[in-house]
């Protein structure tokens, strides 16, 4: 099914133009003619060089690092399309920055995930399409429809091709990621293991206990985000100590901040599987790293949204 090209247009700013191009290719349409740059004083400029009046507009822009720059580009583009009389503005956010600040953990903490949702709605978006939000309740922060796309099916399909169905153990590196790990385990027809983790300080993790048997089996550790990679790498080392034959690490969003690359390069991973929701420069790619594209997933969701079809049907067994 191809998109009705004259009624739908896809645009991107500067966060991940390669992914936008892949999505456009899947849809069979070109990326829209728009330029997002900077004025001499550093303010963001946005020029839309084609008509969008009455058009279903999709703006592909993950709010990945530099998160504030990319977020402002998204907001300004949405405002430009609203003032240009687009019929519907869909913010396609493969990675939702500030998503980990979704609740108060101490007195006087901000809930920045909610603040960002307010900004996107006030800018003029009519719908949000997101991939693997850090907390699913963020969908409720928006007063507009949100289509939440899981990254697990893309990752599961890859491991199926590697012949790991019914052979591996899927490990959640913390209790909060159990649902994600359970979904991957179900698709791979594999058992589930869980790491009971204590985090004494931000970005510092400590392994306490492993629930499940991993001895003599390959282990797939799955998380939504790899940031400083402390959690993932410590879990990998513990799995090898517990007798795993090999360890795979995978995530949807490769943030890779601080010491992440150094830790990953030293950790006992046979393979690190990530997706392209966040662009990864050549200098951050490791020899044992595999990058999967979410373009077919996002592209099919966009097509279904445009045609007013069910998006959830994509994930039904």
C-alpha positions in Angstrom: 0.0 0.0 0.0 1.5 3.3 -1.1 0.7 6.7 0.5 -1.6 9.1 -1.3 1.3 11.4 -2.0 -0.4 14.7 -2.6 -2.1 14.5 0.8 0.9 13.5 2.9 4.3 15.1 3.3 7.2 14.1 5.5 9.8 16.6 6.8 12.8 16.5 9.0 15.1 18.9 10.8 18.7 18.2 11.7 18.5 15.5 14.4 18.3 12.3 12.2 17.9 13.1 8.5 19.2 9.7 7.5 16.3 8.0 9.3 13.8 10.4 7.8 15.2 9.6 4.4 14.8 5.8 5.0 11.2 6.4 6.2 10.4 8.5 3.1 11.9 5.8 0.9 9.6 3.2 2.6 6.6 5.4 2.0 7.6 6.1 -1.6 7.6 9.9 -1.2 10.5 12.4 -1.1 11.5 14.2 2.1 9.9 17.6 2.1 11.8 20.8 1.1 12.6 22.5 4.4 15.7 24.0 5.8 16.4 24.4 9.5 19.5 26.5 10.2 20.9 29.2 12.5 20.9 33.0 12.4 24.2 34.7 13.1 23.2 35.1 16.8 22.5 31.4 17.2 18.7 31.5 17.0 17.1 28.8 15.0 15.7 29.6 11.5 13.1 27.5 9.7 12.2 27.8 6.0 9.5 25.6 4.5 10.0 25.8 0.7 6.8 24.1 -0.4 3.1 24.4 0.3 1.6 22.3 3.1 -1.9 23.8 3.1 -4.4 21.1 3.8 -1.7 18.5 4.0 -1.1 15.7 6.5 2.4 16.6 7.7 4.8 14.3 9.5 7.9 15.8 11.2 10.6 13.3 12.0 12.8 14.6 14.8 14.2 12.7 17.7 15.0 14.9 20.7 18.4 13.2 21.2 21.6 15.0 22.2 22.0 17.9 21.8 18.5 17.6 23.2 17.7 21.3 23.7 18.7 22.2 20.2 16.8 19.3 18.6 13.7 20.0 20.8 13.6 23.7 19.8 14.0 22.7 16.1 11.0 20.4 16.5 8.9 23.1 18.2 9.7 25.7 15.7 9.0 23.4 12.7 5.6 22.5 14.3 4.8 26.2 14.7 5.8 26.9 11.1 3.5 24.1 9.8 0.6 25.3 12.0 0.9 28.8 10.6 1.1 27.4 7.1 -2.3 25.8 7.4 -1.3 22.1 7.5 -4.5 20.1 8.1 -2.8 17.8 10.6 0.7 17.9 12.2 2.2 14.7 13.4 5.4 14.9 15.5 7.4 11.7 14.9 9.8 11.4 17.8 11.8 8.2 17.6 13.6 9.1 20.8 11.8 11.2 23.4 14.4 13.3 25.3 13.8 14.1 29.0 11.7 10.9 29.1 13.5 9.7 32.2 12.3 12.7 34.2 8.8 11.4 34.4 8.0 11.7 38.1 9.2 13.3 41.3 11.8 11.2 43.2 12.7 14.0 45.6 11.2 17.2 46.9 11.1 20.0 44.4 12.0 17.8 41.4 10.7 18.9 38.0 8.7 16.5 35.9 10.4 17.5 32.7 8.8 14.8 30.5 5.4 16.5 31.2 6.8 19.9 30.5 8.1 18.8 27.1 4.8 17.2 26.2 3.1 20.5 27.1 5.5 22.4 24.8 4.8 20.0 21.9 1.0 20.3 22.2 1.1 24.1 22.6 3.4 24.4 19.5 0.5 22.9 17.5 1.1 19.2 17.1 -2.1 17.1 16.6 -0.5 13.7 17.2 2.7 12.2 18.5 4.4 9.0 17.2 7.1 7.7 19.6 9.3 4.7 19.8 9.9 2.9 23.1 9.1 5.7 25.6 11.1 5.2 28.8 7.9 5.1 30.8 4.7 4.2 29.1 2.7 6.6 31.3 4.3 9.5 29.3 1.5 8.8 26.7 -0.9 10.2 29.3 1.1 13.4 29.6 -0.1 14.5 26.2 -3.6 15.9 25.6 -3.4 14.6 22.0 -3.3 11.1 20.6 0.0 9.2 21.0 1.0 6.2 19.0 3.6 4.3 21.0 5.7 1.9 18.9 7.7 -0.8 20.6 11.2 -1.6 19.5 11.1 -5.2 20.6 9.6 -6.6 17.4 12.5 -5.2 15.3 15.0 -6.6 17.7 13.2 -10.0 18.0 13.2 -10.4 14.3 16.9 -9.9 14.2 17.6 -12.6 16.8 15.2 -15.0 15.1 17.4 -14.7 12.0 20.4 -15.5 14.2 18.9 -18.8 15.3 18.4 -18.0 18.9 14.7 -19.0 19.2 14.2 -21.4 22.1 18.0 -21.3 22.8 18.7 -18.1 24.7 17.7 -16.6 28.0 16.3 -13.0 27.9 17.5 -10.9 30.8 16.0 -7.6 32.1 18.8 -5.5 33.7 16.3 -4.1 36.3 12.8 -4.7 37.5 11.5 -1.7 35.6 12.3 -3.4 32.3 10.6 -6.7 32.9 7.7 -6.1 30.6 10.0 -5.3 27.7 12.2 -8.4 28.4 9.1 -10.6 28.8 7.8 -9.4 25.4 11.1 -10.3 23.8 11.3 -13.6 25.6 7.7 -14.5 24.4 8.7 -13.7 20.7 11.8 -15.8 21.0 10.0 -18.6 23.0 12.7 -18.2 25.6 12.9 -18.1 29.4 13.2 -14.9 31.3 15.8 -13.8 33.9 15.8 -10.6 36.0 18.6 -8.6 37.7 17.7 -7.1 41.1 19.6 -3.9 41.0 20.3 -1.1 43.5 21.3 2.3 42.2 23.1 4.3 45.0 23.6 7.4 42.9 22.5 8.7 39.4 24.3 6.8 36.6 25.8 4.4 39.1 24.4 0.8 39.4 25.2 -2.2 41.5 24.2 -5.7 40.8 22.7 -7.5 43.8 21.0 -10.7 42.6 20.1 -12.6 39.5 16.6 -14.3 39.4 16.7 -17.1 36.9 19.1 -19.7 35.5 21.5 -18.7 32.8 24.2 -21.4 33.1 25.2 -23.0 29.8 23.0 -20.7 27.7 23.3 -17.6 25.6 21.9 -14.5 27.3 20.3 -11.5 25.6 20.2 -8.4 27.8 17.6 -5.9 26.7 17.0 -2.3 27.8 15.3 0.7 26.2 18.3 3.0 26.6 22.0 2.5 26.8 23.3 5.8 28.4 26.6 5.4 30.3 26.3 1.6 29.8 27.1 0.9 33.5 24.0 -1.3 34.0 24.4 -3.3 30.8 28.1 -3.9 31.2 27.9 -5.0 34.8 25.1 -7.3 34.0 27.1 -8.8 31.2 30.0 -9.5 33.5 27.7 -11.1 36.1 26.1 -13.3 33.4 29.5 -14.7 32.4 30.3 -15.3 36.0 27.0 -17.2 36.3 28.0 -19.5 33.5 26.4 -18.0 30.4 28.0 -19.2 27.1 27.8 -15.8 25.4 26.1 -12.5 26.1 24.3 -10.2 23.7 23.4 -6.6 24.6 20.6 -4.8 22.9 18.6 -1.6 23.2 16.3 0.7 21.2 18.1 4.0 22.0 21.9 4.2 21.9 22.5 7.5 23.8 26.1 6.4 24.6 27.2 9.3 26.9 30.2 9.6 29.1 32.2 6.4 29.5 29.7 4.3 27.5 32.0 3.4 24.6 35.0 2.5 26.8 32.8 0.3 28.9 31.1 -1.4 26.0 34.5 -2.1 24.3 35.8 -3.8 27.4 32.6 -5.7 28.3 32.3 -9.4 27.3 29.6 -8.9 24.6 29.6 -11.1 21.6 27.3 -8.6 19.9 25.7 -5.3 20.7 22.4 -4.7 18.8 20.9 -1.3 18.6 18.5 0.7 16.4 18.9 3.9 14.5 16.4 6.1 16.5 19.5 8.1 17.4 22.1 8.7 14.8 25.5 7.2 15.6 28.6 8.8 14.2 31.3 6.5 12.9 33.6 7.2 15.8 31.0 5.7 18.2 30.6 2.4 16.3 32.3 -0.7 17.6 33.3 -3.8 15.6 30.7 -6.0 17.4 27.9 -3.5 16.9 24.9 -4.1 14.7 22.5 -1.3 13.9 18.9 -2.1 12.9 16.6 0.3 11.2 13.2 1.3 12.6 12.3 2.9 9.3 9.9 0.1 8.2 8.2 0.1 11.6 7.8 3.9 11.7 6.9 4.1 8.0 4.2 1.5 8.3 2.8 3.3 11.4 2.8 6.6 9.5 1.0 5.1 6.5 -1.7 3.6 8.8 -2.1 6.9 10.6 -2.5 8.7 7.3 -5.0 6.2 6.0 -6.9 6.2 9.4 -6.2 2.5 9.9 -5.3 0.7 13.2 -1.7 1.0 14.3 -2.0 -1.6 17.0 -2.7 -4.3 14.3 1.0 -4.1 13.5 1.9 -5.8 16.8 -0.8 -8.4 17.0 0.5 -12.0 16.8 
